[in-house]
Amino acid sequence: MTDDANPLLVPSALPYGLPDYGTVRPEHYLPAFDVAFREHLAEVQRITMVRSMPTFENTIEALERSGELLHRVAQAFYTVSSADATTEIQEIEERLAPLMSAHEDAIALDSALYWRISQLHDQLDGLDLNAEQRYLVERRHREMTLAGAGLDDEAKARLTDLNQRLSTLSTTFEKNLLTDTNELAVHFADAAELDGLTEGELSATRRAAADRDLDGHLVTLPLFTGHPYLASLRVRESRRRIMDASRSRASRGNANDNGAVLTEITALRAERAELLGYPTHAAAITADETAHDPEAVERMLRQLAAPAARNAAAERARLQAIVDETEDVPFAVEAHDWAYYTEKVRQAEYDIDSAALRPWFEAERVLQDGVFAAATKLYGVTFTERTDLSSYHPDARVFEVFNEDGSAQGLYILDLYTRDSKRGGAWMNSIVDQSRLRGTAAVVVNNLNVAKPGEGQPTLLTLDEVTTLFHEFGHALHGLFATVTYPHFSGTNVFRDFVEFPSQVNEMWILWPEVLDSYARHHETGEPLDAAIVQRLQASETFDQGFATSTYLAAAWLDQAWHLLPVGTTVDDVAAFEAAALADIGLNDPAVPTRYSSTYFAHVFSGGYSAGYYSYIWSEVLDADTVEWFRTNGGLTRENGDRFRSRLLGVGGSKDPLEAYRDFRGRDAEIAPLLKRRGLDG
């Protein structure tokens, strides 16, 4: 195949540079990467070969212009490899992983490039730069320093080997997890075993079974521990089967077992950290985050763990009382019972049946009259579906985004439904980043894993799924609203422990009265959700927060525990290591399992959150403080939206995030609103 025949090697003619996936075949990817790697290296070499002394224009700006082809090819491919990873795509990703790692190191460890950037950094105060340009020099210098650009050749060679091996292992981890998750989907021959599920949920399980040529019902597994169905299933054995399948993923001693993979990952990360001058991987990661060091992370996690565990114990006692009172043969509450009896307590104390709310959360209405409508009220943007544009999968819908004045802002793609080729969880990613320098507007994607109902059936969401959609859309807005010059700073290219802040803020509109009244309508009758139920939902916001906070903190602590291991530490038993770590922080209650166990903790072993899963709670301090600001300043108004958009969302990574927060809020964030929200202030 000639380069001329490869559609990835020419800019897409579609609006906003949306890749023309209809013309792209799997065999196009690796040849396109090969060309893009060579082109990018040549562009960087031209920078380092310049005979004149470094200037911002001939070094930093030239670096920002470089790699455009590689960025285009990579964003197109990794969108597909996460959301529609066929066997062929997985094989390509495995081959690509060490190649991409080697290429990134070739740039990040380039001594000549580092010298030029260091020269600019040393004379920064004497350069005539605007604020974004100055910060770009600072960031480029710090990132190359932390990457190891100042190491000697021998150390760089070892670092490159480590990075390539880690890239391969992360790809293996994700492949193992996807395969084992699909294999562990729980098959039920008789609908009676799924007593308690709605007809829509049963329709989804029948469809999932039919997709695999099975009779009966198939319950596929989400990424987190457990399953939304556990809150409704009346048959305890069915709940146990689902929970056991969820918790055993990639830890069964088969070809998909991730135990040896993750222990090698942690060992190599520790070695890499030592090579870079840090005692642990956690220290290396937090050095360039707002937390600054793992001690600050540990202080926060320990501060929250004790009250969270205390509240979870009290919640368990209430569940046990329900079991003792209502079951003919009482039993001790276990992990697979928690959600089911929590719903009974919720109904008894707040008169709320979560499963019964689903008819009010029809997906299309939630999207149009909830998610989109809130953004329109706050930011003035509108959304028009572009059925003339196809994305990478038939389920992925494309919307064009317009500002209030009619100007075009970008494209938003929503891929709602689960499938065997999609990795678990929910996420946002960019296909095209906004940049004034490159003249590009944003193209962003939201992926969820909602079960697809049978033909003709409505997609009815749980409240958790509604929350996930609003959350991920907050990330999408962060990407769409970027107004930066340099692609290095576009959208969500911010510190890891800040990136969740805008998405968490966007969750506040879920129960905001005028938003909820618009989207929470019965899908058959159009009746709004009863005002009394809304009041009870608001009153119950701290309900079960002991459990929710404990499961999250347990996962965050596991991430830290793995990445606080010094070089040379050997872990032979993953389960024993987990148990010891959770006991250390007081979150070892078997009925309150960690949100992710190590072998399926994709965020940290195949995603970008290694030693950074704490960032959700870290960002929530800012989020809770911001929600308080909105409530005291009139809530859902254009004035408030414009302030948040211009001072936080729009700046992307072009200034220190805490400086941006102070610019928006007028002060640093306070932790009290977070403690109140999670019921930890008592």
N, C-alpha and C positions, 0 to 999 in steps of 0.2 A: 504494500500500500504506500503510495507516495504521500508526501506532506500535503500536497494540494487536495488530496481526497479526504483529508481528516478535518471534519467540521470544527473540532476543538481548537485548531490552530489559526482560525480566523475569527475576528470579533463577530458575535451573533448579530444578525440583522433584526432580531426581535426587539420590541420596546425594552428600554432600560438594560439591554445586554443580557436579558434572560436567555440562558443556554437553550439552543434548539434541540431539546432532548429527543425529539422525534427522528432526528438524523444521526444521533450519537449511538454507536454500538459499543459493547464492552471492549472489543479489540482496538478501539480508538484511543483508549485511555493511556496505556503504557507508552506507546510511541509519542503521544502528545506530551507526556511528562518528560520524556527523554529530550525532546526539542526544547521544552521550557526550561529544564535544568541548564542545558548548555547556553541558552540565550541569557538566562539570569547571571550565570557565572561570567559570561563575556561582558555584560553590562557593569558588573562590579569591578571586573578587571580594568575596564576603561576608566573607572573612577580612581582606582589606585595607581594607574599609570600616568595620571596627569602630572606634568612636571612642575607646575606652579604650586605654591603653597595652598593648603586647604582653605576654602571659603565655605560658607553655608551653602551657596549655590552649587559649587562643583563637587561637594561631598555629601552633605545631608540631603539636600533637595534632589540631587541626582540619585541617591540611594532610594528615596521615596518613589521616584519615577521607575526604578528598576523592578523587575520581577512581575510586571503586569500580566504577561502571558501565563506564568506559573500560577499566579493568584487565580486567574480565570479558570484554568484547568483544574486546580486543586479544589476550589469551591464547588465546581460542578460535580467533581467525583465524590468528594466526602459527603455531600448532600445525599447522593445515591447510596453510598456505602453504609450510611447509618439508617436510612429510611427504606431502602429496597435492596437489601444485600442478598442477591441470589448467590448460588454457589460460585458462579463465575466471577462475580464482583468480589466475593470474599477471597478468592484465589489471587485476584489482582491486588487487593489490599495487602495481602501477606507478602507478595513480591515487592510491593511499593514501599512498605514500612521502612526497611533499612536504607533504601535509596533516598527517601525523603529525609530521613534522619541525617544521612551523610551530607546531603546537599545543604541542609540547614546549618550543620556544623561548619561546612566550607565557608559559609558567609559569616556566621557568628564568631568564628575563631580566626578570621583573616587578619593577620598581624599588620599588614599594610593599611587596611581599612581602619583598624583600631587605632593606629598611630595618627591617621588623619583626623579621626573623630576626637581623639585625646587632645590633639593640638587645639582644636576649636573649643573643647571643654575648658582647657587651661586658660584661654584668653576670653572666656565668655563675657565678662563684664566690659570688655573693650569692643565687642561686636555690636553693630547696629541692627538688633533683632527685635521683632515684636514678641509678645508674651508666648504665643504658641510656638514660634520658632525657637526661642530660648529653651522652653521646656522640652522640645523635641531633641535638642542637643543633649540636654541632661539625661533624658530617658535613654537615648541611643547609647550614650557612654556607659550608663549604669547597667543596662541590659547586656552589653557586650562584656563588661567586666565580670558580671555575675555568671555569664555563660562560660567564662574561662579564656577570654581572648588574651589575657595577660600571662597565661601559663607558658612554660617552655615547650619545645616541640615534642618531647617525650610524653609530657603530661597531656598535651593536646591529643596525641595519638591514642592514648588510653581513654581519654574522655570521649573521643569519637567512637571508639569500640563500644564503650558503655552505652552511649546514646543509641547506637544502632541496635544493640541487643535489647535495650529497654523498649524501643519502638516495636520490635518484633514480638516481644513478650506481651505488650499491651494489646496488640492485634490478636494474638493467640487467646488472651484472656477473654476478649469480647466475643471471639468466635466460639470458644468453649461455652460461654454463658448463653449465647443465643441458641446453640444446638441443644444444650441440656434443658433450657427453659422450654423449648418446643417439645422435647421428648417427655418432659414431666407434666405436660398438660393433663389434667385429670379427667378420665373418661367415666361417664355414668351411663349405664344401660337403661335405667328406669328413671323417669321424671320424678317419681315419688322420692328419690334420694335427694332431689333438689327442691323439696317442699319449702316454700317461703319465698322463692323467686317470683318475680312478676312475669307476665306473659312475654313482655319485651325482652327480659333477661333470658328466659327460656328459648325465645326465638334466636337470640345471639348464640347460645350454646349449641342449638341444633345446627345453625349455619356453620359454626366452627367445626363441628363433627363432620358435616357434609363436605366441607372443604378438604378434609383428609380422608374422604370415602369411608367414614365410620357411621354406624347406626347410633342412635341415642343422642347423648349430649357430651360436649367437651368444654371444660373450663380451662381456658388459657391463663397463664400467670403474669401478673404485672411485675415490674422490677423490684418493688419494695417487698418486705416481709408481709405475708398475708394476702388478703384479697378483699375487694369491696363486698363480695357476696357473703362473707362471713357474718356480716351484720344481720342477714335475713334468713340464713339457712337454719331450719328447725332440727334437722337430723344431725346430731352431734358427730357421728362417725364421718359424715360428709365434710363437716368443718375440719375434722382432724386430718382427713386425707389431703385436703387442699393445703392446710397449713404445713403438714409434713413435706409435701411436694415443694412448696415454696422455700422452706428452710433447708432443703437438701440440695438445692441447685449447685452444680459444679463442685460437689464435695462427696460424691458417691464412690470414689475410687475407680471410676471408669476412664475412658479416653478423654472425657470432658472435664475431669477434675482439675480445678484451678489452684489447689493447695501448693503444689511445687512451683507453679507459675508465679503466684503472688509472693511467695517467700524469696524466690530469686529476684523478683522486682524490687522488693524492699532492701535486699542485700546490696544490689547494684546501685540503687539510689543512695544508700548510705556511703558506699565507696565513692560515688560521684561527688557527694557533698564534701567528704574529706578532701578529695582532690581539689575542690574549689575553696577550701579553707574553712569549712563549717563543721561543727561536731556532729550534726545530724541533718537528714534531709529536711526535717521540719524547720530547722534553723535556716537552711538555705532558702526555703520557700518564703518564710515569713519575713526575711530580711528585706524583701521588696514588695511587701504588702503594708496596709495601714496598721496591722498589728505589730509589725517590726520584729517580734521575737516570739518563740513558742511559749515562753513564760507568761506573756500577756494572754495568750490563748488559754493556757491551762488555768490561769486565775479566773477567767470568765467561766469556763466550763465547770470548774469546781464550785464557783459561787452559785451557779444555777442548779447543779446536780442534786445537792442535798435537799432543797425545797421541792424539786421536781419529784424525787424519789419518795419523799414524805407524802406528797399529794397523790402519787400513784398508789401508794399503800392504802391510803384512805379510800380511794376509788375502788380498789380491789375488795376491801371490806364491804363496801356497799353492794358490789356484784355478788360476793359470796352470800350475803344476806338474802338476795333475790333467789339464788340457787337453793339455799336451805329452805326457803319458804315455799317455793313453787315446784320443785322437782320431787317426784315420788322417792327416788333414790338419790339423795344429795351427793355431790362430788366436789372436790376442790377445783376452783376455777383455774383453767390452764390457758395458754396463749390463744388457742383456737376458739375459746369461749368468750374472750374479752369483748369483742365487737358485738356479739349477739346479745349478751346481757347488759352491755352498755346501752344498747338501744332500748332495752326494757326499763332501765333506770331513767333514760332520757324521756321515755313516754310517761313514766310514773311521776317524775319530778317537774318536767317541763311540758308534758303532753305533746311531745313531738315524735312523730314516726318518720325517721329519715327516709326509709324506703318509700313511704307513701308520698313523699314530696316529688318524686321523679316525674310524674305527669306534668308538673309545673315547670320543668327544666328541659324543654324540648330544644335540641341542640341548635337548630337554625335560628330559633327565636332568641336563645341566649346569645348567639353570635351577633345577630343583626340589631336586636333591640336592647341588648345588654352591653356586650363588649364594645361593639362599634359605636352604639349610641352614646355611651359614657365618654368615649374619646371625642366624639363630635361636640358634646356639650363643653368639654374641658378645653379642647384644643382647636375646635373648628374644622377638623378634618372629616372627610367623607370617603366612602368606599364603594367602588363600582366593580362588580364581578366581570372579569374578562374571559368569557367562555370561548373567545377566539384564540386564547393563549393556552397551550398545553404545557404542563410541567413534567416532572420525572415519573409520575404515576397517575393513573386515572382518578384516584381519590384526592389528589392534591389540587385544591382550587386556587385560582389566581385572582387577586383583587388589586385594582389600581387605587392609589391613595391620593386624594386631592386636598389642598389647603382651602381655607375659607374663601380666598380670593380667586379660586379656580385653578391656581397653579398646581402642576403635578409634583408629587413628593416622592413617589416610589411604588414598588410592588410589594404586596403582602400575600404569602402563600400559606394556606392552612391545610394540613394533612392530619385529619382527625382520627382515623380508624387504625386499629391494630391489625397486624398481619405477621405471618411467620418470618418474613424477610426484614421486618423492622425491629431494631433493638428496643429494649424495654424503656419505660420512663417517658418523660416529656421534655422537650428542649426547643430552643430557638437557635437558628444558625443563619448566617448571611451567605447569599450566593454572590451578591455584588455589594461592596462597601461604598458608602458615600465619600466623595473626596472632591474638593474644588480643584486640586492640582490635576487630577485625572479626568475631571469633568463627568463624574459618575454619580448617580443617585442610588439609593439603597434598594436592594431586593432581599427580603428577609423571609424566613420560613418558620412556622410553628408546627411542631410534631407532637401529637398526643397518641395515646393507645386506648381509645374507647372501643368497646366491643361493637362490631357492626351488626345491626339487627337484620332479620330476614327481609326479603323483598317486600316492599310496601309497608313495613313497620316503621314507626317513628324512632328516632334516636333520642332516648330519654336519659339525661345525665344525672349522676348523683351530685350532691352538693360539693363533694370533694372534687369531682371532675369539672364542675363549674369554676371552682377555685383555681384549679390547674389551668383552665383556659384563660381566665383573667390574668393569672400570674405570668404565663408564657407570653401573653400579649403585651405585658409590661416590658419584657425583654424586646419584643418586636418594635415597640414605640421607641425604645432606647436606640435601636438600630436605624429606624426610619427617620428620626428627628435629628440625626447628627448633622452638624453644620460646620465641619472642620475642613481645613485645607489639606492636611496630610493624612493619607490612608492609615498610617500607623496609629492614629488616634480615633479612628472612626467608630461610632456607635458603642458597642459593648467591649471595645478594646481598652478596658480599665482594669484596675487591680482586682484580683479574684475575690477579695473579701469586701469589695464594694459592688460587684456586678449584680448581686441579687437585690440590691436596694430598690431600684426603680420597679422591678417586677413585683416585689412585695408591696410596695405602695399601691400599685394598681389593683391589688386585691380589696382595697378598702371600699371600692364602689359596688361590690357584690351585694351588700345589704343596705346600700345607700337608698333611702326610700324612693326617690324618683326614678332611679335606675331599676331597682327591683320590681317596682310596680309596672314598668314597661316590659320586662322580659319574663317575669315569673307568672305566666298565664297558662291555665290548663290547656293542654294541646288539643283537647276535643271541644271543650265548652268556651274557652277564652276567659274563663273566670280568673280574676287575680288571686294570688295567694292571700289567704285570710289575714287581715291586719293583726289579729291576736296571735297567729302563728309566727308572723314576722317579729312581733314583740318578744315572743318566747325564744325565737332563734337568737335575737340580740341578747337576751338575758342569759342564754346558755353558752355564750362565746368562751367563757373560761371553763365550761364543762369538759371533763376528760382531758384537760390540759396537762395534768400530771403524767398521764400515759403518753400523750403526744410529745411532750417535752422530753420525757425520759427516753423514749425510743430514738428521738433525734439526737439527743446528747450522747447516748450510748454509741451511736454510729460515729459521731464527731470525735469521740474519745478513742474509739478503735482506730480511726484514721491517724490520730496523733500518736497513739501507742506504737503502731507499726513504724511510723516515720520518725520517732524519737530513738529508735534502736541505733546504737553506734555501730560503726563498721566492725565486721568480724563476728557479730552476734548470729547464732544459729537458732532457728525455730523449727523444730521437728514436728510439732503437733499444733496445728492451726486452732483447733477447738479449745485446747488447753490454754493457749496464748490469749484467745478471746476471753475466756472465763476469768483468767487472772487480771486482765486489763479492766474488765467491767467490775470485778470485785474491788479493785483499787479505787475506783471512783464512786462506788456504792450504787451501781446500776446493774446489778447481777440478778434481778428478779426474773425467774424463768417464765412467769406469766406476762412479763413486759419485755418482749424480745427487742433487740436492736433493729432499727429500721432496715439496715442492710448488714448481713453477715459478710465476712471477708471474701468468701469465694464468689459472691455475686455483688460485691461493692464496686460496680462499674465506675461510679463517679471518681474513685481514687486509683483504680488499677488499670482502667482503660480510658478514662476521661481526663479532664483537666483540673480535677479537684484534689490531687494528692497533697496531703498535709494542709488542705484548704477547705474541707467539708464544714469546718467551723464557720465558714463565711456566711452561711444562712442566718445564724443567730447573731453574728457580728453585725451584719447588714440590718438585721431586724431592730437593732437599737436605733439606727437612723430612721428606719421605716416607721416605727411606732411614734417616734418624736415628730416625724413629718405628718403622720395622720392627725396627730393632735393639732399641728399647725393648721391643716386644712379645716378641721372642725371649728377652730376658733376664728377662722378668717373667711367664713362664708361657704366653705365646701366646694361644690361642683360649679365653679364659675370660670368664665373665660379669663378673667384677670388672674386668678390663681393658676390656671393651666398655663397661661403664657409665661408666668414667672417660673414655674417648675420646668417648663420646656426650655426656656432660654438660659436659665442659670444652672440646670443640672443635665437634663436629657440631651440638649443640643451640644454641650461642650464635649461629650464623649470622654476620651482620655486626655484631652488637650490641656488640662491643668490638674494639679493635685486634687484628688477627690474630696478630701476633707476641707480644703480651701473652697471648692465649689459648694460644698454643703453649707459652710459658714456664710458664703455669699447669698445662698438661698434663704437660710433660716435666721441669719443674724447672730448666731452663736453656735457653739459645739452642741452635739446631741447629748441628751440626758437619758439615763437608763431607766428612770422611774416608769415611763409609759410602757416599756417592754415588760417590766416586772408585773405591772397591773394587768396587762393584756393576758399574760400567761398564768395569772393567779399565783404568782410567786412572791407577792408582797405582804402576805399574811404572816 
